[in-house]
Amino acid sequence: MDNSAAQPHTESPQAELRRDRSGRRPTSRRGRSTSPEAVARRRRRRPWFISGLIAAFAGLAVLIGYPLYLAAVFENQTTDIPDAFPDERLRPAVSEDESVNVLLLGSDTRGAVGQDVDSIRGQRSDTILLVHIPADRSGIAVMSIMRDSWVEIPGEGENKVNAALSLGGVPLVVQTVEQLVEARIDRVAIIDFEGFGGMTDALGGVTLTNSQGFRSSVDGRFYEEGPLTLNGDQALAFVRERQAFRNGDYQRVVNQQAFLSGLMSGILNAETLTDPARITGLVTEVSPYVSVDSGFSAAVVASLGVELRNVRADDVTMFTLPTTGTGTRRAQSVVLIDEVQLDIIRTSLRDGTFLSYEPPPPPL
């Protein structure tokens, strides 16, 4: 870390959760090179999700010394996203309670997103997740927004939600989602999914329930319906698959949520939470694949981990923003958002009941 990053400050981690700061140019927090040559040497990566990392911090919170060590690992290996938020004048007001909304993005470039955040502009976001942590820290709610959802993109008119990244970078994605759900985004992260393959292996595999058997176009393996235990490479193939399904992205989102549920179950159990070596391995595996807004510091993540120390897998809910099916707009296939349910979601985010929201069955 540079000398400026090491200077003490008086602001608490809780205050940092609510504060948006502009960042420096997209360089590693440990000074890793972002030259094209250096980036090219790094592995191709795939985006996903930071909740497993937060859960890992939660597990270590009960053990003296380890949160500080893990915070150092996170700080040294993650990358800053500069200027992650739109103009403050264009944003919803700060929530009156202590709830936190985290926007999790993944680029469909399979490139080294974490090493050159500017490179994702001009690309489309492959994964869009809204993670809501309520004020009482009693659980976590994760809402997937399908990438082909037809929405209003500020200043650009109607388009698929994943086009916001190509049109205006991370700030426009934040603004688009804030406008959609009428709630403020407090923190932003971009995750390269490849890191979760390593986490899967660090756990000794992830067990999940597959709702539909299929042969993968990614690795040629047949994934049977029912309980499956996957290693890291199999997990990546499982969540990337879409060509094998008649309903494409709908089933892919279901599979991603099944994997995430299995991953969280593997992390949030007594065997893992009482094993410092396993927790350390999890954080070490995922941190290099994480890019965060400049205010999403190790202290903030560690603080969230402590606050969420009593959360277990059963306290995590996952669902997809309800839709009414697909349609055609400007000669392209799109996903149509259920406006009635969207209004209910907006209300639940305002009144603090989002964790208990129950979505309707998805369209056939």
SELUMPA-487846 format. One record per residue (C-alpha): chain; z, x, y; residue in one letter. Coordinates in Angstrom, 2 decimals, padded with zeros to 5 digits, always signed. Layout:
SELUMPA-487846
marke chaine = A&Z = Z&X = X&Y = Y&residu = A
...
end
This chain:
SELUMPA-487846
marke chaine = A&Z = +000.00&X = +000.00&Y = +000.00&residu = M
marke chaine = A&Z = -000.60&X = +001.20&Y = +003.56&residu = D
marke chaine = A&Z = +002.24&X = +002.01&Y = +005.94&residu = N
marke chaine = A&Z = +001.85&X = -001.23&Y = +007.90&residu = S
marke chaine = A&Z = +002.21&X = -003.33&Y = +004.78&residu = A
marke chaine = A&Z = +005.48&X = -001.54&Y = +003.99&residu = A
marke chaine = A&Z = +007.15&X = -002.36&Y = +007.33&residu = Q
marke chaine = A&Z = +010.07&X = -004.83&Y = +007.08&residu = P
marke chaine = A&Z = +009.90&X = -008.18&Y = +008.78&residu = H
marke chaine = A&Z = +012.42&X = -010.91&Y = +009.46&residu = T
marke chaine = A&Z = +010.40&X = -013.89&Y = +008.24&residu = E
marke chaine = A&Z = +011.62&X = -015.44&Y = +005.01&residu = S
marke chaine = A&Z = +009.38&X = -016.06&Y = +001.99&residu = P
marke chaine = A&Z = +009.88&X = -019.80&Y = +002.53&residu = Q
marke chaine = A&Z = +008.56&X = -019.48&Y = +006.07&residu = A
marke chaine = A&Z = +005.60&X = -017.49&Y = +004.83&residu = E
marke chaine = A&Z = +004.63&X = -020.40&Y = +002.60&residu = L
marke chaine = A&Z = +003.85&X = -022.47&Y = +005.68&residu = R
marke chaine = A&Z = +002.24&X = -019.76&Y = +007.80&residu = R
marke chaine = A&Z = -001.51&X = -019.02&Y = +008.02&residu = D
marke chaine = A&Z = -002.42&X = -015.50&Y = +009.04&residu = R
marke chaine = A&Z = -005.76&X = -013.83&Y = +009.55&residu = S
marke chaine = A&Z = -006.25&X = -010.86&Y = +007.24&residu = G
marke chaine = A&Z = -007.94&X = -007.51&Y = +007.28&residu = R
marke chaine = A&Z = -011.30&X = -006.78&Y = +005.72&residu = R
marke chaine = A&Z = -011.45&X = -007.48&Y = +001.98&residu = P
marke chaine = A&Z = -009.89&X = -004.36&Y = +000.52&residu = T
marke chaine = A&Z = -007.51&X = -003.98&Y = -002.37&residu = S
marke chaine = A&Z = -003.82&X = -003.99&Y = -001.53&residu = R
marke chaine = A&Z = -003.62&X = -000.61&Y = -003.23&residu = R
marke chaine = A&Z = -006.66&X = +000.74&Y = -001.36&residu = G
marke chaine = A&Z = -009.25&X = +000.33&Y = -004.09&residu = R
marke chaine = A&Z = -012.82&X = +001.05&Y = -003.03&residu = S
marke chaine = A&Z = -015.03&X = -001.97&Y = -002.34&residu = T
marke chaine = A&Z = -018.28&X = -000.01&Y = -002.14&residu = S
marke chaine = A&Z = -021.22&X = -001.45&Y = -004.12&residu = P
marke chaine = A&Z = -021.02&X = +001.50&Y = -006.48&residu = E
marke chaine = A&Z = -017.31&X = +000.97&Y = -007.16&residu = A
marke chaine = A&Z = -017.74&X = -002.76&Y = -007.55&residu = V
marke chaine = A&Z = -020.61&X = -002.27&Y = -010.01&residu = A
marke chaine = A&Z = -018.36&X = -000.22&Y = -012.26&residu = R
marke chaine = A&Z = -015.84&X = -003.01&Y = -012.59&residu = R
marke chaine = A&Z = -016.06&X = -005.62&Y = -015.30&residu = R
marke chaine = A&Z = -017.90&X = -008.89&Y = -014.79&residu = R
marke chaine = A&Z = -015.33&X = -011.57&Y = -014.22&residu = R
marke chaine = A&Z = -014.83&X = -015.30&Y = -014.38&residu = R
marke chaine = A&Z = -012.59&X = -017.44&Y = -012.20&residu = P
marke chaine = A&Z = -009.61&X = -019.60&Y = -013.01&residu = W
marke chaine = A&Z = -006.07&X = -020.29&Y = -012.04&residu = F
marke chaine = A&Z = -002.81&X = -018.80&Y = -010.66&residu = I
marke chaine = A&Z = -000.23&X = -021.23&Y = -012.08&residu = S
marke chaine = A&Z = +000.26&X = -019.07&Y = -015.16&residu = G
marke chaine = A&Z = +001.16&X = -016.18&Y = -012.87&residu = L
marke chaine = A&Z = +003.69&X = -018.31&Y = -010.99&residu = I
marke chaine = A&Z = +005.14&X = -019.44&Y = -014.31&residu = A
marke chaine = A&Z = +005.45&X = -015.82&Y = -015.39&residu = A
marke chaine = A&Z = +007.46&X = -015.03&Y = -012.26&residu = F
marke chaine = A&Z = +009.63&X = -018.08&Y = -012.98&residu = A
marke chaine = A&Z = +010.45&X = -016.74&Y = -016.42&residu = G
marke chaine = A&Z = +011.56&X = -013.38&Y = -015.04&residu = L
marke chaine = A&Z = +013.64&X = -014.89&Y = -012.26&residu = A
marke chaine = A&Z = +016.64&X = -015.08&Y = -014.57&residu = V
marke chaine = A&Z = +016.55&X = -011.37&Y = -015.38&residu = L
marke chaine = A&Z = +017.95&X = -008.86&Y = -012.88&residu = I
marke chaine = A&Z = +015.41&X = -006.42&Y = -011.46&residu = G
marke chaine = A&Z = +012.27&X = -007.75&Y = -013.10&residu = Y
marke chaine = A&Z = +011.16&X = -010.08&Y = -010.26&residu = P
marke chaine = A&Z = +011.10&X = -007.09&Y = -007.92&residu = L
marke chaine = A&Z = +009.08&X = -005.05&Y = -010.39&residu = Y
marke chaine = A&Z = +006.62&X = -007.86&Y = -011.00&residu = L
marke chaine = A&Z = +006.30&X = -008.44&Y = -007.27&residu = A
marke chaine = A&Z = +005.29&X = -004.80&Y = -006.88&residu = A
marke chaine = A&Z = +002.67&X = -005.17&Y = -009.62&residu = V
marke chaine = A&Z = +001.27&X = -008.27&Y = -007.92&residu = F
marke chaine = A&Z = +001.23&X = -006.65&Y = -004.48&residu = E
marke chaine = A&Z = -000.46&X = -003.47&Y = -005.68&residu = N
marke chaine = A&Z = -003.18&X = -005.07&Y = -007.80&residu = Q
marke chaine = A&Z = -004.23&X = -008.22&Y = -005.96&residu = T
marke chaine = A&Z = -006.78&X = -008.40&Y = -003.12&residu = T
marke chaine = A&Z = -006.57&X = -010.09&Y = +000.28&residu = D
marke chaine = A&Z = -008.92&X = -012.88&Y = +001.37&residu = I
marke chaine = A&Z = -009.41&X = -012.34&Y = +005.11&residu = P
marke chaine = A&Z = -009.63&X = -015.37&Y = +007.42&residu = D
marke chaine = A&Z = -009.15&X = -017.85&Y = +004.58&residu = A
marke chaine = A&Z = -008.38&X = -020.84&Y = +006.81&residu = F
marke chaine = A&Z = -010.44&X = -022.80&Y = +009.35&residu = P
marke chaine = A&Z = -009.64&X = -023.17&Y = +013.02&residu = D
marke chaine = A&Z = -006.15&X = -024.62&Y = +013.35&residu = E
marke chaine = A&Z = -007.47&X = -027.34&Y = +015.67&residu = R
marke chaine = A&Z = -009.57&X = -028.72&Y = +012.80&residu = L
marke chaine = A&Z = -006.74&X = -028.95&Y = +010.28&residu = R
marke chaine = A&Z = -004.24&X = -031.64&Y = +009.20&residu = P
marke chaine = A&Z = -000.70&X = -031.29&Y = +010.48&residu = A
marke chaine = A&Z = +001.85&X = -029.23&Y = +008.57&residu = V
marke chaine = A&Z = +003.70&X = -031.33&Y = +006.02&residu = S
marke chaine = A&Z = +007.15&X = -032.48&Y = +007.15&residu = E
marke chaine = A&Z = +008.70&X = -031.73&Y = +003.75&residu = D
marke chaine = A&Z = +008.76&X = -028.47&Y = +001.79&residu = E
marke chaine = A&Z = +005.91&X = -029.32&Y = -000.60&residu = S
marke chaine = A&Z = +003.19&X = -026.73&Y = -001.11&residu = V
marke chaine = A&Z = -000.54&X = -027.27&Y = -001.74&residu = N
marke chaine = A&Z = -002.47&X = -024.36&Y = -003.23&residu = V
marke chaine = A&Z = -006.27&X = -024.40&Y = -003.38&residu = L
marke chaine = A&Z = -007.61&X = -022.41&Y = -006.33&residu = L
marke chaine = A&Z = -011.26&X = -021.41&Y = -006.31&residu = L
marke chaine = A&Z = -013.62&X = -019.64&Y = -008.64&residu = G
marke chaine = A&Z = -017.11&X = -018.39&Y = -007.90&residu = S
marke chaine = A&Z = -019.96&X = -018.94&Y = -010.35&residu = D
marke chaine = A&Z = -021.39&X = -015.46&Y = -009.69&residu = T
marke chaine = A&Z = -019.52&X = -013.78&Y = -012.55&residu = R
marke chaine = A&Z = -019.37&X = -010.90&Y = -010.13&residu = G
marke chaine = A&Z = -016.43&X = -008.85&Y = -008.92&residu = A
marke chaine = A&Z = -015.24&X = -011.53&Y = -006.53&residu = V
marke chaine = A&Z = -011.82&X = -010.01&Y = -006.15&residu = G
marke chaine = A&Z = -013.27&X = -006.75&Y = -004.89&residu = Q
marke chaine = A&Z = -015.67&X = -008.12&Y = -002.28&residu = D
marke chaine = A&Z = -014.63&X = -011.55&Y = -001.10&residu = V
marke chaine = A&Z = -017.45&X = -011.68&Y = +001.44&residu = D
marke chaine = A&Z = -019.92&X = -011.60&Y = -001.46&residu = S
marke chaine = A&Z = -019.01&X = -015.12&Y = -002.55&residu = I
marke chaine = A&Z = -020.49&X = -016.61&Y = +000.60&residu = R
marke chaine = A&Z = -023.94&X = -017.80&Y = -000.38&residu = G
marke chaine = A&Z = -022.67&X = -018.69&Y = -003.86&residu = Q
marke chaine = A&Z = -021.25&X = -021.99&Y = -005.14&residu = R
marke chaine = A&Z = -017.69&X = -022.43&Y = -006.32&residu = S
marke chaine = A&Z = -017.52&X = -023.05&Y = -010.05&residu = D
marke chaine = A&Z = -013.93&X = -024.25&Y = -010.23&residu = T
marke chaine = A&Z = -011.97&X = -026.17&Y = -007.58&residu = I
marke chaine = A&Z = -008.34&X = -027.01&Y = -008.26&residu = L
marke chaine = A&Z = -005.67&X = -028.51&Y = -006.03&residu = L
marke chaine = A&Z = -002.21&X = -027.46&Y = -007.19&residu = V
marke chaine = A&Z = +000.62&X = -029.48&Y = -005.67&residu = H
marke chaine = A&Z = +004.23&X = -028.30&Y = -005.85&residu = I
marke chaine = A&Z = +006.59&X = -031.06&Y = -004.65&residu = P
marke chaine = A&Z = +009.45&X = -030.45&Y = -002.28&residu = A
marke chaine = A&Z = +012.07&X = -030.74&Y = -005.01&residu = D
marke chaine = A&Z = +010.21&X = -028.23&Y = -007.23&residu = R
marke chaine = A&Z = +010.58&X = -030.61&Y = -010.18&residu = S
marke chaine = A&Z = +007.11&X = -029.92&Y = -011.59&residu = G
marke chaine = A&Z = +003.51&X = -028.99&Y = -010.81&residu = I
marke chaine = A&Z = +000.50&X = -031.31&Y = -010.46&residu = A
marke chaine = A&Z = -002.99&X = -029.85&Y = -010.92&residu = V
marke chaine = A&Z = -006.03&X = -031.87&Y = -009.87&residu = M
marke chaine = A&Z = -009.53&X = -030.69&Y = -010.78&residu = S
marke chaine = A&Z = -012.31&X = -031.57&Y = -008.34&residu = I
marke chaine = A&Z = -015.62&X = -031.68&Y = -010.18&residu = M
marke chaine = A&Z = -018.03&X = -029.23&Y = -008.61&residu = R
marke chaine = A&Z = -020.86&X = -031.78&Y = -008.27&residu = D
marke chaine = A&Z = -018.68&X = -034.32&Y = -006.43&residu = S
marke chaine = A&Z = -020.60&X = -035.82&Y = -003.51&residu = W
marke chaine = A&Z = -018.56&X = -035.34&Y = -000.32&residu = V
marke chaine = A&Z = -018.85&X = -034.91&Y = +003.43&residu = E
marke chaine = A&Z = -018.87&X = -031.21&Y = +004.33&residu = I
marke chaine = A&Z = -017.72&X = -030.76&Y = +007.94&residu = P
marke chaine = A&Z = -020.64&X = -029.86&Y = +010.19&residu = G
marke chaine = A&Z = -023.11&X = -029.91&Y = +007.29&residu = E
marke chaine = A&Z = -023.37&X = -033.55&Y = +006.24&residu = G
marke chaine = A&Z = -023.11&X = -034.88&Y = +002.69&residu = E
marke chaine = A&Z = -023.52&X = -032.46&Y = -000.19&residu = N
marke chaine = A&Z = -021.96&X = -031.38&Y = -003.46&residu = K
marke chaine = A&Z = -018.46&X = -030.08&Y = -002.84&residu = V
marke chaine = A&Z = -019.27&X = -026.71&Y = -004.38&residu = N
marke chaine = A&Z = -021.94&X = -026.14&Y = -001.72&residu = A
marke chaine = A&Z = -019.22&X = -025.64&Y = +000.90&residu = A
marke chaine = A&Z = -018.65&X = -022.07&Y = -000.27&residu = L
marke chaine = A&Z = -022.29&X = -021.11&Y = +000.20&residu = S
marke chaine = A&Z = -022.52&X = -022.87&Y = +003.55&residu = L
marke chaine = A&Z = -019.39&X = -021.53&Y = +005.20&residu = G
marke chaine = A&Z = -017.31&X = -019.39&Y = +002.89&residu = G
marke chaine = A&Z = -013.69&X = -019.99&Y = +001.96&residu = V
marke chaine = A&Z = -012.66&X = -021.53&Y = +005.32&residu = P
marke chaine = A&Z = -015.26&X = -024.30&Y = +004.96&residu = L
marke chaine = A&Z = -014.09&X = -025.03&Y = +001.40&residu = V
marke chaine = A&Z = -010.54&X = -025.35&Y = +002.68&residu = V
marke chaine = A&Z = -011.67&X = -027.62&Y = +005.51&residu = Q
marke chaine = A&Z = -013.76&X = -029.75&Y = +003.14&residu = T
marke chaine = A&Z = -010.90&X = -030.28&Y = +000.67&residu = V
marke chaine = A&Z = -008.40&X = -030.92&Y = +003.47&residu = E
marke chaine = A&Z = -010.72&X = -033.58&Y = +004.88&residu = Q
marke chaine = A&Z = -011.24&X = -035.06&Y = +001.41&residu = L
marke chaine = A&Z = -007.56&X = -035.46&Y = +000.47&residu = V
marke chaine = A&Z = -006.23&X = -035.71&Y = +004.04&residu = E
marke chaine = A&Z = -003.57&X = -033.09&Y = +003.36&residu = A
marke chaine = A&Z = -003.04&X = -029.52&Y = +004.47&residu = R
marke chaine = A&Z = -003.80&X = -026.57&Y = +002.20&residu = I
marke chaine = A&Z = -000.96&X = -024.05&Y = +002.50&residu = D
marke chaine = A&Z = -002.21&X = -021.24&Y = +000.28&residu = R
marke chaine = A&Z = -005.57&X = -020.14&Y = -001.16&residu = V
marke chaine = A&Z = -006.40&X = -018.06&Y = -004.23&residu = A
marke chaine = A&Z = -009.61&X = -016.99&Y = -005.96&residu = I
marke chaine = A&Z = -009.19&X = -016.22&Y = -009.63&residu = I
marke chaine = A&Z = -011.53&X = -014.33&Y = -011.91&residu = D
marke chaine = A&Z = -011.13&X = -016.08&Y = -015.24&residu = F
marke chaine = A&Z = -011.60&X = -012.92&Y = -017.30&residu = E
marke chaine = A&Z = -007.97&X = -012.05&Y = -016.59&residu = G
marke chaine = A&Z = -006.82&X = -015.05&Y = -018.57&residu = F
marke chaine = A&Z = -008.52&X = -013.68&Y = -021.65&residu = G
marke chaine = A&Z = -006.10&X = -010.78&Y = -021.37&residu = G
marke chaine = A&Z = -003.20&X = -013.16&Y = -020.84&residu = M
marke chaine = A&Z = -004.22&X = -015.08&Y = -023.95&residu = T
marke chaine = A&Z = -004.12&X = -011.90&Y = -026.01&residu = D
marke chaine = A&Z = -000.82&X = -010.86&Y = -024.41&residu = A
marke chaine = A&Z = +000.67&X = -014.11&Y = -025.72&residu = L
marke chaine = A&Z = -000.72&X = -013.47&Y = -029.18&residu = G
marke chaine = A&Z = -003.18&X = -016.34&Y = -028.76&residu = G
marke chaine = A&Z = -003.15&X = -019.79&Y = -027.16&residu = V
marke chaine = A&Z = -002.85&X = -022.97&Y = -029.21&residu = T
marke chaine = A&Z = -004.53&X = -026.08&Y = -027.84&residu = L
marke chaine = A&Z = -005.91&X = -029.43&Y = -028.96&residu = T
marke chaine = A&Z = -009.70&X = -029.67&Y = -028.88&residu = N
marke chaine = A&Z = -010.80&X = -033.25&Y = -028.21&residu = S
marke chaine = A&Z = -014.40&X = -032.75&Y = -029.37&residu = Q
marke chaine = A&Z = -015.88&X = -030.36&Y = -031.92&residu = G
marke chaine = A&Z = -018.86&X = -028.31&Y = -030.73&residu = F
marke chaine = A&Z = -020.89&X = -025.20&Y = -031.39&residu = R
marke chaine = A&Z = -020.64&X = -022.83&Y = -028.47&residu = S
marke chaine = A&Z = -023.79&X = -021.63&Y = -026.72&residu = S
marke chaine = A&Z = -021.67&X = -018.74&Y = -025.44&residu = V
marke chaine = A&Z = -020.57&X = -017.08&Y = -028.70&residu = D
marke chaine = A&Z = -022.18&X = -019.22&Y = -031.44&residu = G
marke chaine = A&Z = -018.81&X = -020.16&Y = -032.90&residu = R
marke chaine = A&Z = -018.05&X = -023.74&Y = -033.99&residu = F
marke chaine = A&Z = -014.87&X = -025.01&Y = -032.36&residu = Y
marke chaine = A&Z = -013.46&X = -027.77&Y = -034.57&residu = E
marke chaine = A&Z = -011.82&X = -030.90&Y = -033.24&residu = E
marke chaine = A&Z = -008.04&X = -030.80&Y = -033.37&residu = G
marke chaine = A&Z = -005.52&X = -027.95&Y = -033.05&residu = P
marke chaine = A&Z = -007.02&X = -024.51&Y = -032.42&residu = L
marke chaine = A&Z = -005.47&X = -021.11&Y = -031.82&residu = T
marke chaine = A&Z = -007.80&X = -018.93&Y = -029.75&residu = L
marke chaine = A&Z = -007.84&X = -015.25&Y = -028.87&residu = N
marke chaine = A&Z = -008.94&X = -014.06&Y = -025.44&residu = G
marke chaine = A&Z = -012.69&X = -013.91&Y = -026.08&residu = D
marke chaine = A&Z = -012.68&X = -017.29&Y = -027.83&residu = Q
marke chaine = A&Z = -010.69&X = -018.84&Y = -024.98&residu = A
marke chaine = A&Z = -013.27&X = -017.68&Y = -022.45&residu = L
marke chaine = A&Z = -016.13&X = -019.11&Y = -024.53&residu = A
marke chaine = A&Z = -014.21&X = -022.37&Y = -024.98&residu = F
marke chaine = A&Z = -013.69&X = -023.05&Y = -021.28&residu = V
marke chaine = A&Z = -017.15&X = -021.91&Y = -020.21&residu = R
marke chaine = A&Z = -019.07&X = -024.22&Y = -022.52&residu = E
marke chaine = A&Z = -021.02&X = -027.11&Y = -021.01&residu = R
marke chaine = A&Z = -024.46&X = -027.11&Y = -022.65&residu = Q
marke chaine = A&Z = -023.08&X = -028.41&Y = -025.95&residu = A
marke chaine = A&Z = -021.91&X = -031.67&Y = -024.38&residu = F
marke chaine = A&Z = -023.82&X = -034.79&Y = -023.44&residu = R
marke chaine = A&Z = -021.50&X = -035.27&Y = -020.48&residu = N
marke chaine = A&Z = -021.63&X = -031.60&Y = -019.50&residu = G
marke chaine = A&Z = -019.13&X = -030.81&Y = -016.78&residu = D
marke chaine = A&Z = -016.86&X = -033.75&Y = -017.63&residu = Y
marke chaine = A&Z = -016.08&X = -032.28&Y = -021.06&residu = Q
marke chaine = A&Z = -015.90&X = -028.76&Y = -019.72&residu = R
marke chaine = A&Z = -013.17&X = -029.84&Y = -017.30&residu = V
marke chaine = A&Z = -011.33&X = -031.54&Y = -020.19&residu = V
marke chaine = A&Z = -011.55&X = -028.31&Y = -022.19&residu = N
marke chaine = A&Z = -010.36&X = -026.21&Y = -019.27&residu = Q
marke chaine = A&Z = -007.35&X = -028.46&Y = -018.86&residu = Q
marke chaine = A&Z = -006.62&X = -028.32&Y = -022.61&residu = A
marke chaine = A&Z = -006.70&X = -024.53&Y = -022.48&residu = F
marke chaine = A&Z = -004.51&X = -024.41&Y = -019.39&residu = L
marke chaine = A&Z = -002.00&X = -026.74&Y = -021.03&residu = S
marke chaine = A&Z = -001.86&X = -024.48&Y = -024.06&residu = G
marke chaine = A&Z = -001.51&X = -021.40&Y = -021.87&residu = L
marke chaine = A&Z = +001.36&X = -022.95&Y = -019.91&residu = M
marke chaine = A&Z = +003.07&X = -023.99&Y = -023.14&residu = S
marke chaine = A&Z = +002.79&X = -020.41&Y = -024.35&residu = G
marke chaine = A&Z = +004.34&X = -019.07&Y = -021.15&residu = I
marke chaine = A&Z = +007.00&X = -021.71&Y = -020.50&residu = L
marke chaine = A&Z = +008.94&X = -021.40&Y = -023.74&residu = N
marke chaine = A&Z = +012.14&X = -019.60&Y = -024.65&residu = A
marke chaine = A&Z = +010.43&X = -016.88&Y = -026.70&residu = E
marke chaine = A&Z = +008.28&X = -015.80&Y = -023.76&residu = T
marke chaine = A&Z = +010.75&X = -016.40&Y = -020.96&residu = L
marke chaine = A&Z = +013.37&X = -014.16&Y = -022.59&residu = T
marke chaine = A&Z = +010.92&X = -011.34&Y = -023.37&residu = D
marke chaine = A&Z = +010.58&X = -008.99&Y = -020.37&residu = P
marke chaine = A&Z = +007.81&X = -006.97&Y = -022.01&residu = A
marke chaine = A&Z = +005.70&X = -010.06&Y = -022.65&residu = R
marke chaine = A&Z = +006.19&X = -011.39&Y = -019.12&residu = I
marke chaine = A&Z = +005.35&X = -007.99&Y = -017.66&residu = T
marke chaine = A&Z = +002.19&X = -007.88&Y = -019.76&residu = G
marke chaine = A&Z = +001.12&X = -011.30&Y = -018.53&residu = L
marke chaine = A&Z = +001.51&X = -010.43&Y = -014.85&residu = V
marke chaine = A&Z = -000.13&X = -007.03&Y = -015.35&residu = T
marke chaine = A&Z = -003.13&X = -008.61&Y = -017.08&residu = E
marke chaine = A&Z = -003.88&X = -011.28&Y = -014.46&residu = V
marke chaine = A&Z = -003.02&X = -009.55&Y = -011.15&residu = S
marke chaine = A&Z = -006.19&X = -007.42&Y = -010.85&residu = P
marke chaine = A&Z = -008.25&X = -010.60&Y = -011.11&residu = Y
marke chaine = A&Z = -006.49&X = -012.42&Y = -008.27&residu = V
marke chaine = A&Z = -007.48&X = -012.61&Y = -004.59&residu = S
marke chaine = A&Z = -005.17&X = -014.47&Y = -002.22&residu = V
marke chaine = A&Z = -004.93&X = -015.36&Y = +001.46&residu = D
marke chaine = A&Z = -003.06&X = -012.68&Y = +003.40&residu = S
marke chaine = A&Z = +000.07&X = -014.81&Y = +003.65&residu = G
marke chaine = A&Z = +000.34&X = -015.35&Y = -000.12&residu = F
marke chaine = A&Z = +002.46&X = -012.26&Y = -000.60&residu = S
marke chaine = A&Z = +004.40&X = -011.07&Y = -003.62&residu = A
marke chaine = A&Z = +007.59&X = -012.26&Y = -001.93&residu = A
marke chaine = A&Z = +006.15&X = -015.76&Y = -001.60&residu = V
marke chaine = A&Z = +005.00&X = -015.84&Y = -005.23&residu = V
marke chaine = A&Z = +008.35&X = -014.51&Y = -006.44&residu = A
marke chaine = A&Z = +010.19&X = -017.08&Y = -004.30&residu = S
marke chaine = A&Z = +008.11&X = -019.87&Y = -005.81&residu = L
marke chaine = A&Z = +008.84&X = -018.48&Y = -009.25&residu = G
marke chaine = A&Z = +012.57&X = -018.64&Y = -008.64&residu = V
marke chaine = A&Z = +012.32&X = -022.18&Y = -007.26&residu = E
marke chaine = A&Z = +010.27&X = -023.26&Y = -010.29&residu = L
marke chaine = A&Z = +012.51&X = -021.54&Y = -012.85&residu = R
marke chaine = A&Z = +013.48&X = -024.84&Y = -014.51&residu = N
marke chaine = A&Z = +009.91&X = -026.14&Y = -014.84&residu = V
marke chaine = A&Z = +008.56&X = -026.31&Y = -018.40&residu = R
marke chaine = A&Z = +005.18&X = -027.26&Y = -019.83&residu = A
marke chaine = A&Z = +006.09&X = -030.95&Y = -020.00&residu = D
marke chaine = A&Z = +006.70&X = -030.88&Y = -016.23&residu = D
marke chaine = A&Z = +003.09&X = -029.86&Y = -015.48&residu = V
marke chaine = A&Z = +000.55&X = -032.67&Y = -015.08&residu = T
marke chaine = A&Z = -003.21&X = -032.11&Y = -015.02&residu = M
marke chaine = A&Z = -005.98&X = -034.54&Y = -014.23&residu = F
marke chaine = A&Z = -009.41&X = -034.80&Y = -012.62&residu = T
marke chaine = A&Z = -010.07&X = -036.48&Y = -009.28&residu = L
marke chaine = A&Z = -011.23&X = -039.92&Y = -010.51&residu = P
marke chaine = A&Z = -014.93&X = -040.70&Y = -010.36&residu = T
marke chaine = A&Z = -017.07&X = -043.77&Y = -010.96&residu = T
marke chaine = A&Z = -019.70&X = -041.79&Y = -012.84&residu = G
marke chaine = A&Z = -022.86&X = -039.98&Y = -011.83&residu = T
marke chaine = A&Z = -025.71&X = -040.86&Y = -009.50&residu = G
marke chaine = A&Z = -028.66&X = -039.37&Y = -007.65&residu = T
marke chaine = A&Z = -028.61&X = -038.16&Y = -004.08&residu = R
marke chaine = A&Z = -031.54&X = -036.32&Y = -002.49&residu = R
marke chaine = A&Z = -033.19&X = -035.94&Y = -005.90&residu = A
marke chaine = A&Z = -030.18&X = -034.22&Y = -007.47&residu = Q
marke chaine = A&Z = -027.62&X = -035.44&Y = -009.98&residu = S
marke chaine = A&Z = -024.18&X = -035.81&Y = -008.43&residu = V
marke chaine = A&Z = -020.70&X = -037.05&Y = -009.32&residu = V
marke chaine = A&Z = -019.48&X = -040.10&Y = -007.37&residu = L
marke chaine = A&Z = -015.83&X = -040.10&Y = -006.34&residu = I
marke chaine = A&Z = -013.75&X = -043.22&Y = -006.90&residu = D
marke chaine = A&Z = -012.91&X = -044.08&Y = -003.29&residu = E
marke chaine = A&Z = -010.19&X = -046.57&Y = -004.25&residu = V
marke chaine = A&Z = -008.34&X = -043.95&Y = -006.29&residu = Q
marke chaine = A&Z = -008.95&X = -041.34&Y = -003.61&residu = L
marke chaine = A&Z = -007.07&X = -043.51&Y = -001.11&residu = D
marke chaine = A&Z = -004.16&X = -043.76&Y = -003.55&residu = I
marke chaine = A&Z = -004.14&X = -039.98&Y = -003.97&residu = I
marke chaine = A&Z = -004.13&X = -039.47&Y = -000.20&residu = R
marke chaine = A&Z = -001.15&X = -041.80&Y = +000.12&residu = T
marke chaine = A&Z = +000.72&X = -040.10&Y = -002.72&residu = S
marke chaine = A&Z = +000.26&X = -036.69&Y = -001.08&residu = L
marke chaine = A&Z = +001.66&X = -038.08&Y = +002.17&residu = R
marke chaine = A&Z = +004.67&X = -039.85&Y = +000.66&residu = D
marke chaine = A&Z = +005.62&X = -037.22&Y = -001.91&residu = G
marke chaine = A&Z = +004.69&X = -039.15&Y = -005.07&residu = T
marke chaine = A&Z = +001.64&X = -037.12&Y = -006.12&residu = F
marke chaine = A&Z = +003.45&X = -035.70&Y = -009.15&residu = L
marke chaine = A&Z = +003.80&X = -039.20&Y = -010.61&residu = S
marke chaine = A&Z = +000.22&X = -040.31&Y = -009.89&residu = Y
marke chaine = A&Z = -001.48&X = -041.76&Y = -012.99&residu = E
marke chaine = A&Z = -005.30&X = -041.58&Y = -012.95&residu = P
marke chaine = A&Z = -007.41&X = -044.25&Y = -014.63&residu = P
marke chaine = A&Z = -009.43&X = -043.42&Y = -017.76&residu = P
marke chaine = A&Z = -012.58&X = -041.41&Y = -016.95&residu = P
marke chaine = A&Z = -015.95&X = -043.21&Y = -017.01&residu = P
marke chaine = A&Z = -017.75&X = -043.21&Y = -020.34&residu = L
end
